[in-house]
Amino acid sequence: MKLRSRLGIVFGVTLGIALCIIFSPSVQAATKYTVVSEKWYNVPATSYRAKCPNKKVALWNKKHTKRYGYLTDRPNTTFTLNSIAVLKHGNTKAVYYYVDAGGTKKHPKGTLGYVWRGYLTKGLAMDQLKSRYVRLAEFSNNADYANYIKYSKSQKITKALVKALPNMKLNLDLTNIAAYKFAETMSDEDPSLPDVKSSSLKTKNYTHITYFPKVTAYLKKSNNVATATRVKKVKRILAKDYGLTTAKLNHLKNYQIGLYIAENTTGNKVKDNAPLTIKFYAFAIAQRVNH
């Protein structure tokens, strides 16, 4: 009976262990934290969010003697990676990220600090996914890009165009390819956009890539036109200039969409149409190759 009781206790404790505390470095001890190595990164930096937003995890100084804040203070905040450091505490070494985040309404001042990498996951938090403009290079996965299209107020036209193309899903890899292809020809307001590197393109994953410069040219000059009107016009251009009627689109198999639209980024008609404003349009479809 005692053995069964003990086994029951052990089993119960095991079930009670949360995912985010499978391992975590000690944050307070008599011995000091020392830096084994540290690598600093230049912009554009990688973005991270809290893996467990409700877990009270501190942002520390390098020696772990002072707290600068907690991840729970900013549950919907995107953190920018500044450096990766290996810190030693006693006989234990662990990898820490030195990250920073801008101010929020509750915490107006920005926060910098070191945090064990296990508490962070690569990607954007809701503060960025709901914003009007995110550089394409900042998206590290397809799910984040899909959520940006879903939640951002500036992405109604993107959402509507994707919906108008049957049997095809929006894909970040193909979007990067389309954006790189038109980076110079369609972005005369800011030639640096969309900041996509050729080395990151996964062109081997696609065949029959088709770009639509006439569509992007129309979108560029119609950013103040109603979304429904623009979608109808785009469908007419696809049918007339590219032979992609609704019937033809319905017969395409294993095709994906690459689509990036940056416009109306401030929500102000005057500012969004001023010289040097942020505007970028890229559009392609392609058949996915199964390797």
C-alpha positions, 0 to 999 in steps of 0.5 A: 500500500505504501508503494502504491501511495508513493507511486501515486504521488510521483505520478500526480506530481509528474502530471502537474509539471507544465510544459514551460518548466521542463527545464529552467536555469536557476535565477538566484543563487550565491554564485555569480553569472559569468559570460562564456561567450556572446555574439551580437547581431545587426539589423534586421534582427530576428523577432521573438515572442514569449513561449508562455506569456502568462509565466512570470519570467524576468528580464535580467542584467548580465550578472543576474543581479537586477531585474528589468521587467517580466515577460508577463508585463508584455504578453503580446509584445514582440521582442527583438534579438540583440545578442546570444550569450552563453552564461555560466552559473556554478557548473551550469552553462545556458544560452540566453537571448539579450532582447528588447521591446518597445514601450506599451500603454502600461509600460511606456519605457522600452525594456532590455534584458537577458532571458533564457532562450527556452522562454522565447519562441521565434515569431511575432506577437500580437502587437505586430500582427495587428499593426498596419505595416510589418516588413516582409523580412520580419516574418519567419513562418507562414502562420505569422504571415497568415495571422497578419493578413487576418488581423491587420486593418491594412490587409483587407484587400489581401484577405479579399484577393486570397478568398477570390482565388479558389483552391489556393492558399497564401504562402510566405515562401512564394510571397518572398519570391514574388516580392523579390522579383518586383522589388525594383520595378514596383517599389519606386517610393522606397527601393529598399522594400521589401528587404527580402534576400535572394539567399532566403528564396526557396524557388526549387519548391515551385514550378510554373511561377506566374507573376502579374505585373498588370495586377500589381500596377493596378493595385498600386494606383487604386489604394483608395478604391473600395475593396470589392471594386478592386477585387472585381477589377483584378479578376477581370485583369487575370481573365483578360490579360493572363487567361485565368478565368474562374473556370481555369483557376478552378482546375489548377491543382496544388497551386499556392499564392504569393501576395504582399500588399503594403499600403494605407499603413497609417490609416490616414488618406493624406499621409498614405498618398504622400510622396515617399509613402510606403507602398509595395505590391507583389503577386504570383501563383505557382504550383508547389513541388512535392520533394 
